[in-house]
């Protein structure tokens, strides 16, 4: 079952094409990270999913219906990058107000607990820190007890403790079967938490798969160690794609098969020290994809 469907969607603003023939299915109960550089079309796509804009071409369906319909809107929770929160209301009052907009909301205290805001429930929203305001925006997104959550750059401005609390809440909501689509520039968070990653650029999809599949298809590994090998010897080792070595003998080798490379070092009984093996990260794959603009379909 698909929670969100975009079929051959294009969106233009005058002469600017924000989305071009984009098709994307977000499966129900899945946590998907939508990644892309600024201007990739992520915010436009989310606006269409929220029913705040209509596609120039194509079709957008959410929970099988039109996102502009009230019955569908009450099943969607949204946390935009910037939220207009009533500054004069207390945190609890804001949560209670937003809960009143929905037919079957969470209790206000339950939403505040998910956002780790119980200790400031009586504080006015205008007196919150930047990170606390982001957590309140999250509480207001979930208080309606939605089936689908659309979250734009959720942890911007949050401190480390707040980020931990946010991702714990995400795990809880995912376990409860909620469909979650989020954008983030913190790629290590997406790599750690998302089941699926969709990479966009220039209004199109470049890659779609698990974090592991994107890493394996685009990345590789970096092997670092200290030895007496010169650059030509390092470059001749099996599976080495590129190599460099500094004057102190510290080598950095890029390879798609670090096990084979290390096996050859041991077979030749080449002495080395300070070994470090780092697999390619989702950020490495993202940078490669958005730099070349050549998609990989996982």
KAFENQUI-V614520 format. One record per residue. N is the residue number from 1. RES is the residue in one small letter. SS is DSSP state (a for helix, b for strand, c for the rest). PHI is phi in degrees with one decimal (none if undefined). D_CENTER is the distance of its C-alpha to the mean C-alpha in Angstrom with 1 decimal. Layout:
# KAFENQUI-V614520
n:N res:RES ss:SS phi:PHI d_center:D_CENTER
n:N res:RES ss:SS phi:PHI d_center:D_CENTER
This chain:
# KAFENQUI-V614520
n:1 res:x ss:c phi:none d_center:21.5
n:2 res:x ss:b phi:-99.2 d_center:18.9
n:3 res:x ss:b phi:-79.7 d_center:17.4
n:4 res:x ss:b phi:-135.7 d_center:16.5
n:5 res:x ss:b phi:-132.7 d_center:18.3
n:6 res:x ss:b phi:-115.7 d_center:18.5
n:7 res:x ss:b phi:-117.0 d_center:21.6
n:8 res:x ss:b phi:49.1 d_center:22.6
n:9 res:x ss:b phi:-89.8 d_center:21.3
n:10 res:x ss:b phi:-124.8 d_center:22.3
n:11 res:x ss:b phi:-140.6 d_center:22.3
n:12 res:x ss:b phi:-120.4 d_center:24.6
n:13 res:x ss:b phi:-123.4 d_center:25.7
n:14 res:x ss:c phi:65.2 d_center:29.2
n:15 res:x ss:c phi:-92.6 d_center:29.0
n:16 res:x ss:b phi:-95.2 d_center:25.3
n:17 res:x ss:b phi:-99.7 d_center:23.2
n:18 res:x ss:b phi:-84.3 d_center:19.6
n:19 res:x ss:b phi:-133.3 d_center:18.9
n:20 res:x ss:b phi:-130.2 d_center:21.1
n:21 res:x ss:b phi:48.0 d_center:22.0
n:22 res:x ss:b phi:-91.7 d_center:18.5
n:23 res:x ss:b phi:-121.7 d_center:18.4
n:24 res:x ss:b phi:-153.3 d_center:15.4
n:25 res:x ss:b phi:-113.7 d_center:15.9
n:26 res:x ss:b phi:-103.8 d_center:13.5
n:27 res:x ss:b phi:-73.2 d_center:15.5
n:28 res:x ss:c phi:-62.1 d_center:16.7
n:29 res:x ss:c phi:80.1 d_center:15.6
n:30 res:x ss:c phi:-108.5 d_center:12.4
n:31 res:x ss:b phi:-101.1 d_center:8.9
n:32 res:x ss:b phi:-115.6 d_center:6.8
n:33 res:x ss:b phi:-100.8 d_center:3.3
n:34 res:x ss:b phi:-103.7 d_center:5.2
n:35 res:x ss:b phi:-114.2 d_center:5.7
n:36 res:x ss:b phi:169.5 d_center:9.2
n:37 res:x ss:c phi:-67.7 d_center:11.9
n:38 res:x ss:c phi:-57.6 d_center:13.7
n:39 res:x ss:c phi:85.6 d_center:15.7
n:40 res:x ss:c phi:-73.3 d_center:13.8
n:41 res:x ss:c phi:112.4 d_center:14.2
n:42 res:x ss:a phi:-63.0 d_center:10.9
n:43 res:x ss:a phi:-65.4 d_center:12.9
n:44 res:x ss:a phi:-62.4 d_center:15.8
n:45 res:x ss:a phi:-60.1 d_center:14.3
n:46 res:x ss:a phi:-66.0 d_center:13.2
n:47 res:x ss:a phi:-59.4 d_center:16.8
n:48 res:x ss:a phi:-67.1 d_center:18.3
n:49 res:x ss:a phi:-64.5 d_center:16.6
n:50 res:x ss:c phi:-83.6 d_center:18.0
n:51 res:x ss:c phi:76.6 d_center:21.4
n:52 res:x ss:c phi:-81.3 d_center:21.6
n:53 res:x ss:c phi:-146.3 d_center:22.5
n:54 res:x ss:c phi:-110.8 d_center:24.0
n:55 res:x ss:c phi:-68.4 d_center:23.3
n:56 res:x ss:c phi:-70.2 d_center:26.1
n:57 res:x ss:b phi:-140.8 d_center:26.2
n:58 res:x ss:b phi:90.5 d_center:24.8
n:59 res:x ss:b phi:-134.0 d_center:23.8
n:60 res:x ss:b phi:-120.3 d_center:21.1
n:61 res:x ss:b phi:-126.7 d_center:21.5
n:62 res:x ss:b phi:-126.9 d_center:19.8
n:63 res:x ss:c phi:52.5 d_center:21.3
n:64 res:x ss:c phi:81.7 d_center:24.0
n:65 res:x ss:b phi:-127.7 d_center:25.1
n:66 res:x ss:c phi:-79.4 d_center:24.9
n:67 res:x ss:c phi:-64.0 d_center:22.2
n:68 res:x ss:c phi:-81.1 d_center:25.0
n:69 res:x ss:c phi:-71.2 d_center:27.1
n:70 res:x ss:a phi:-60.4 d_center:27.6
n:71 res:x ss:a phi:-64.1 d_center:27.4
n:72 res:x ss:a phi:-81.6 d_center:23.8
n:73 res:x ss:a phi:-58.7 d_center:22.7
n:74 res:x ss:c phi:-70.3 d_center:23.8
n:75 res:x ss:c phi:-101.9 d_center:21.4
n:76 res:x ss:b phi:-116.9 d_center:18.3
n:77 res:x ss:b phi:-108.9 d_center:16.8
n:78 res:x ss:b phi:-127.3 d_center:15.1
n:79 res:x ss:b phi:-124.9 d_center:13.7
n:80 res:x ss:c phi:-74.0 d_center:14.0
n:81 res:x ss:c phi:-61.6 d_center:13.6
n:82 res:x ss:c phi:-125.5 d_center:17.3
n:83 res:x ss:c phi:-119.1 d_center:19.3
n:84 res:x ss:c phi:-91.3 d_center:23.1
n:85 res:x ss:c phi:-97.6 d_center:24.1
n:86 res:x ss:c phi:-57.2 d_center:27.9
n:87 res:x ss:c phi:-68.1 d_center:29.0
n:88 res:x ss:c phi:-81.2 d_center:32.3
n:89 res:x ss:c phi:-80.2 d_center:31.0
n:90 res:x ss:b phi:-74.3 d_center:30.3
n:91 res:x ss:a phi:-58.4 d_center:27.0
n:92 res:x ss:a phi:-66.7 d_center:28.7
n:93 res:x ss:a phi:-62.6 d_center:30.3
n:94 res:x ss:a phi:-62.2 d_center:27.1
n:95 res:x ss:a phi:-64.9 d_center:25.6
n:96 res:x ss:a phi:-66.5 d_center:28.9
n:97 res:x ss:a phi:-61.7 d_center:29.1
n:98 res:x ss:a phi:-66.4 d_center:25.8
n:99 res:x ss:a phi:-62.2 d_center:26.7
n:100 res:x ss:c phi:-69.4 d_center:29.9
n:101 res:x ss:c phi:-82.4 d_center:28.1
n:102 res:x ss:c phi:-118.3 d_center:27.1
n:103 res:x ss:c phi:-74.0 d_center:29.4
n:104 res:x ss:c phi:-141.0 d_center:28.2
n:105 res:x ss:c phi:-79.4 d_center:26.1
n:106 res:x ss:c phi:-73.4 d_center:25.4
n:107 res:x ss:c phi:-66.8 d_center:27.8
n:108 res:x ss:a phi:-56.7 d_center:26.9
n:109 res:x ss:a phi:-65.1 d_center:27.3
n:110 res:x ss:a phi:-67.6 d_center:25.0
n:111 res:x ss:a phi:-65.5 d_center:22.1
n:112 res:x ss:a phi:-67.0 d_center:23.0
n:113 res:x ss:a phi:-66.2 d_center:23.1
n:114 res:x ss:a phi:-60.7 d_center:19.5
n:115 res:x ss:c phi:-92.4 d_center:18.6
n:116 res:x ss:c phi:55.8 d_center:21.2
n:117 res:x ss:c phi:-120.0 d_center:23.4
n:118 res:x ss:a phi:-58.9 d_center:26.7
n:119 res:x ss:a phi:-71.3 d_center:28.4
n:120 res:x ss:a phi:-120.2 d_center:28.0
n:121 res:x ss:c phi:-59.8 d_center:28.6
n:122 res:x ss:c phi:-95.0 d_center:31.9
n:123 res:x ss:c phi:-83.6 d_center:30.6
n:124 res:x ss:b phi:-69.6 d_center:30.4
n:125 res:x ss:a phi:-58.8 d_center:27.0
n:126 res:x ss:a phi:-67.9 d_center:28.3
n:127 res:x ss:a phi:-96.1 d_center:29.0
n:128 res:x ss:c phi:-76.7 d_center:25.6
n:129 res:x ss:c phi:-71.9 d_center:23.8
n:130 res:x ss:a phi:-58.6 d_center:20.7
n:131 res:x ss:a phi:-66.0 d_center:18.5
n:132 res:x ss:a phi:-66.2 d_center:20.6
n:133 res:x ss:a phi:-64.9 d_center:20.2
n:134 res:x ss:a phi:-65.6 d_center:16.4
n:135 res:x ss:a phi:-67.2 d_center:17.2
n:136 res:x ss:a phi:-66.3 d_center:19.8
n:137 res:x ss:a phi:-58.6 d_center:17.6
n:138 res:x ss:a phi:-67.6 d_center:15.6
n:139 res:x ss:a phi:-58.6 d_center:19.0
n:140 res:x ss:a phi:-69.7 d_center:20.1
n:141 res:x ss:a phi:-72.5 d_center:17.2
n:142 res:x ss:a phi:-99.5 d_center:18.1
n:143 res:x ss:c phi:-64.1 d_center:21.9
n:144 res:x ss:c phi:-76.9 d_center:22.6
n:145 res:x ss:c phi:58.4 d_center:21.6
n:146 res:x ss:c phi:-77.4 d_center:19.5
n:147 res:x ss:c phi:-78.3 d_center:18.7
n:148 res:x ss:b phi:-125.4 d_center:15.5
n:149 res:x ss:b phi:-118.4 d_center:13.0
n:150 res:x ss:b phi:-114.9 d_center:11.2
n:151 res:x ss:b phi:-126.4 d_center:9.4
n:152 res:x ss:b phi:-108.2 d_center:9.0
n:153 res:x ss:c phi:48.0 d_center:8.2
n:154 res:x ss:c phi:-66.6 d_center:9.4
n:155 res:x ss:c phi:-99.0 d_center:10.6
n:156 res:x ss:c phi:-60.6 d_center:12.3
n:157 res:x ss:c phi:87.7 d_center:15.9
n:158 res:x ss:c phi:-85.7 d_center:15.6
n:159 res:x ss:c phi:-81.1 d_center:17.7
n:160 res:x ss:a phi:-60.6 d_center:17.0
n:161 res:x ss:a phi:-65.4 d_center:18.8
n:162 res:x ss:a phi:-64.6 d_center:16.9
n:163 res:x ss:a phi:-64.3 d_center:13.5
n:164 res:x ss:a phi:-60.7 d_center:15.1
n:165 res:x ss:a phi:-64.3 d_center:16.5
n:166 res:x ss:a phi:-62.3 d_center:13.4
n:167 res:x ss:a phi:-69.9 d_center:11.7
n:168 res:x ss:a phi:-63.9 d_center:15.2
n:169 res:x ss:a phi:-64.4 d_center:15.2
n:170 res:x ss:a phi:-60.0 d_center:12.0
n:171 res:x ss:a phi:-62.8 d_center:13.9
n:172 res:x ss:a phi:-64.2 d_center:17.0
n:173 res:x ss:a phi:-67.5 d_center:15.8
n:174 res:x ss:a phi:-64.1 d_center:14.3
n:175 res:x ss:a phi:-63.7 d_center:17.7
n:176 res:x ss:c phi:-83.3 d_center:19.4
n:177 res:x ss:c phi:90.1 d_center:18.1
n:178 res:x ss:c phi:-74.1 d_center:15.9
n:179 res:x ss:b phi:-93.8 d_center:13.6
n:180 res:x ss:b phi:-126.7 d_center:10.2
n:181 res:x ss:b phi:-121.6 d_center:7.9
n:182 res:x ss:b phi:-134.3 d_center:5.4
n:183 res:x ss:b phi:-110.0 d_center:4.6
n:184 res:x ss:c phi:-160.0 d_center:4.5
n:185 res:x ss:c phi:-95.9 d_center:7.2
n:186 res:x ss:c phi:-89.8 d_center:7.3
n:187 res:x ss:a phi:-67.8 d_center:6.5
n:188 res:x ss:a phi:-66.1 d_center:8.7
n:189 res:x ss:a phi:-70.4 d_center:7.0
n:190 res:x ss:a phi:-62.3 d_center:4.2
n:191 res:x ss:a phi:-63.2 d_center:7.6
n:192 res:x ss:a phi:-80.0 d_center:9.5
n:193 res:x ss:a phi:-116.3 d_center:8.3
n:194 res:x ss:c phi:-80.3 d_center:6.7
n:195 res:x ss:c phi:-80.3 d_center:9.9
n:196 res:x ss:b phi:-142.1 d_center:8.8
n:197 res:x ss:b phi:-126.8 d_center:6.9
n:198 res:x ss:b phi:-116.7 d_center:8.4
n:199 res:x ss:b phi:-104.9 d_center:9.3
n:200 res:x ss:b phi:-115.4 d_center:11.5
n:201 res:x ss:b phi:-160.3 d_center:14.3
n:202 res:x ss:c phi:52.6 d_center:17.5
n:203 res:x ss:c phi:79.5 d_center:16.8
n:204 res:x ss:b phi:-129.3 d_center:16.5
n:205 res:x ss:b phi:-93.1 d_center:14.3
n:206 res:x ss:b phi:-94.0 d_center:14.7
n:207 res:x ss:b phi:-154.3 d_center:13.2
n:208 res:x ss:b phi:-152.4 d_center:12.2
n:209 res:x ss:b phi:176.8 d_center:12.4
n:210 res:x ss:c phi:-74.9 d_center:11.5
n:211 res:x ss:a phi:-54.5 d_center:10.2
n:212 res:x ss:a phi:-64.6 d_center:14.0
n:213 res:x ss:a phi:-66.9 d_center:15.2
n:214 res:x ss:a phi:-67.7 d_center:13.4
n:215 res:x ss:a phi:-62.1 d_center:14.7
n:216 res:x ss:a phi:-69.2 d_center:18.1
n:217 res:x ss:a phi:-82.7 d_center:18.6
n:218 res:x ss:a phi:-113.7 d_center:17.7
n:219 res:x ss:c phi:-92.8 d_center:18.1
n:220 res:x ss:c phi:123.3 d_center:21.0
n:221 res:x ss:b phi:-136.3 d_center:22.2
n:222 res:x ss:b phi:-113.9 d_center:24.0
n:223 res:x ss:b phi:-113.6 d_center:27.2
n:224 res:x ss:b phi:-122.3 d_center:29.1
n:225 res:x ss:b phi:-163.8 d_center:32.6
n:226 res:x ss:b phi:-112.7 d_center:35.9
n:227 res:x ss:c phi:-156.9 d_center:39.0
n:228 res:x ss:c phi:-98.1 d_center:42.0
n:229 res:x ss:c phi:-70.3 d_center:40.6
n:230 res:x ss:c phi:-89.3 d_center:40.8
n:231 res:x ss:a phi:-58.3 d_center:38.3
n:232 res:x ss:a phi:-61.3 d_center:40.2
n:233 res:x ss:a phi:-67.3 d_center:40.3
n:234 res:x ss:a phi:-64.3 d_center:36.6
n:235 res:x ss:a phi:-67.4 d_center:35.9
n:236 res:x ss:c phi:-85.0 d_center:38.2
n:237 res:x ss:c phi:-66.9 d_center:36.4
n:238 res:x ss:c phi:-64.0 d_center:35.0
n:239 res:x ss:c phi:71.6 d_center:31.4
n:240 res:x ss:b phi:-75.2 d_center:31.0
n:241 res:x ss:b phi:-89.9 d_center:29.2
n:242 res:x ss:b phi:-156.6 d_center:29.8
n:243 res:x ss:b phi:-146.4 d_center:31.4
n:244 res:x ss:b phi:-149.9 d_center:32.5
n:245 res:x ss:b phi:-144.9 d_center:34.7
n:246 res:x ss:c phi:-94.8 d_center:35.9
n:247 res:x ss:c phi:-61.3 d_center:39.5
n:248 res:x ss:c phi:-87.1 d_center:39.1
n:249 res:x ss:c phi:88.0 d_center:38.2
n:250 res:x ss:b phi:-84.2 d_center:34.5
n:251 res:x ss:b phi:-100.4 d_center:32.9
n:252 res:x ss:b phi:-130.7 d_center:29.3
n:253 res:x ss:b phi:-119.9 d_center:28.9
n:254 res:x ss:b phi:-107.2 d_center:26.1
n:255 res:x ss:b phi:-150.5 d_center:26.5
n:256 res:x ss:c phi:-89.0 d_center:25.0
n:257 res:x ss:c phi:-138.7 d_center:27.3
n:258 res:x ss:a phi:-62.8 d_center:27.8
n:259 res:x ss:a phi:-63.2 d_center:30.0
n:260 res:x ss:a phi:-66.4 d_center:32.5
n:261 res:x ss:a phi:-63.3 d_center:32.6
n:262 res:x ss:a phi:-67.2 d_center:33.3
n:263 res:x ss:a phi:-60.6 d_center:35.7
n:264 res:x ss:a phi:-68.7 d_center:37.7
n:265 res:x ss:a phi:-61.2 d_center:37.9
n:266 res:x ss:a phi:-67.6 d_center:39.3
n:267 res:x ss:a phi:-61.9 d_center:41.6
n:268 res:x ss:c phi:-82.6 d_center:43.1
n:269 res:x ss:c phi:57.2 d_center:43.3
n:270 res:x ss:c phi:-81.6 d_center:41.9
n:271 res:x ss:c phi:-71.2 d_center:41.6
n:272 res:x ss:c phi:-151.7 d_center:38.3
n:273 res:x ss:b phi:-146.2 d_center:36.6
n:274 res:x ss:b phi:56.4 d_center:33.5
n:275 res:x ss:b phi:-70.7 d_center:31.3
n:276 res:x ss:b phi:-144.6 d_center:27.6
n:277 res:x ss:b phi:-119.6 d_center:25.2
n:278 res:x ss:b phi:-123.8 d_center:21.6
n:279 res:x ss:b phi:-75.9 d_center:19.4
n:280 res:x ss:c phi:-62.4 d_center:17.1
n:281 res:x ss:c phi:-94.2 d_center:13.6
n:282 res:x ss:a phi:-61.3 d_center:10.4
n:283 res:x ss:a phi:-62.9 d_center:11.0
n:284 res:x ss:a phi:-59.4 d_center:14.5
n:285 res:x ss:a phi:-64.5 d_center:13.5
n:286 res:x ss:a phi:-60.5 d_center:11.3
n:287 res:x ss:a phi:-64.1 d_center:14.3
n:288 res:x ss:a phi:-65.3 d_center:16.7
n:289 res:x ss:a phi:-64.8 d_center:15.3
n:290 res:x ss:a phi:-74.8 d_center:15.1
n:291 res:x ss:a phi:-77.4 d_center:18.4
n:292 res:x ss:a phi:-88.8 d_center:20.3
n:293 res:x ss:c phi:56.3 d_center:18.7
n:294 res:x ss:c phi:-115.6 d_center:19.7
n:295 res:x ss:c phi:-77.2 d_center:17.5
n:296 res:x ss:b phi:-124.1 d_center:17.4
n:297 res:x ss:b phi:-99.8 d_center:17.4
n:298 res:x ss:c phi:-94.9 d_center:16.7
